[in-house]
Amino acid sequence: MQLIIHPLTLELREPFALAVGRRTTTPAVCLEVHHEGLVGYGEVALPPYLGWSQAEVCQALHRVQWSEPIHPLNPDRLLAAATAAIGPLPPALAALDIALHDLFGKYLGQPLYALWGFDLSRIPPTSFTLSLMSPDAAREKAVRMAEYPVLKLKLGGDNDRALVTAVREVTDRPLSVDANQGWRDRSAALDFIGWLAEQQVLFVEQPFPVACVDDHAWLTERSPLPIIADEAVRTMDDVVRAPGVYHGINVKLAKCGGLRAAHAMLTVARALGLKTLLGCMTETSCAISAATHVSPLADWADLDGAALIANDPFEGAQLVDGRMLPPARPGIGACPVRPLSG
């Protein structure tokens, strides 16, 4: 097997602002795995909060080699053998995991969802994210993104109530909110969530900093809306610790290490009685297409990442009647539409 690694800079259509910062680009790494004339594609996007650099991911992937031949129909063994070289670096594992599963599906001539026996009718509607912006801008964008049946509002600034009010003035579509660790006062948060419930909000993501476990548990016990962990959940250990602290979890391929880990985390979370959200980074149609194959396991989906990118080098998953559906092509179904280098 041959690995070809492509560092990329993803350009955002509009600045993306969160409670923890603002950016106009996202570094990413795309990966090709070649075997017997087939190519598996993988990707990981690296927003600052993940804590790993593009250079670290590329260096880790350059260390991957298999000392003995392993058939592409055994992606779990390939990943296990590569993990020793990559080390504890989930983003690098995510890119490799996606590429190997793409190769696995192509070798068998089937899309992943079919090989896993998933029913596409179980894929939930996907949301479109409005980053921190002025109320006027939020109002305009909510109208413009009418093809998305659910909206997600980034909060954690000084005008949270005004943003929600502005969106509610122009649409009654389902709405979720994400504070990205931006709130501090738990009593104020509980009061605000009571008002959000009156605005028909679905759930609240990561109200407080990850370290504020007691505050999250206190809020979860009292909140009329589900409290969903995002930044606080990266591994299976985090899933197991979530009950009683959160009502649910947000799983992202880049955080957890790819499709294999996401599949396991979503399955265990549901068994533990947690609600499940399948999310994404600002990433290309390669990673988004991969995520759609496990989306039947989620209660909610937030898979708009490729729609935020101006220079997407792939085509793949499509928004159909409000749901992000995987291509029917073998593997993950993503295909490059231009060279990944240069």
Secondary structure by P-SEA (a helix, b strand, c coil): cbbbbbbbbbbbcccccccccccccccbbbbbbbcccbbbbbbccccccccccaaaaaaaaaaccccbbbbcccaaaaaaaacccccccaaaaaaaaaaaaaaaaaaaccccccccccccccccbbbbbbccccaaaaaaaaaaaccccbbbbbcccccaaaaaaaaaaccccbbbbbcccccccaaaaaaaaaaaaaaccccccccccccaaaaaaaaaacccbbbbbccccccaaaaaaccccccbbbbbccccccaaaaaaaaaaaaaabbbbbbbcccccaaaaaaaaaacccccccccccccccccccccccccccccccccccccccccccccccc
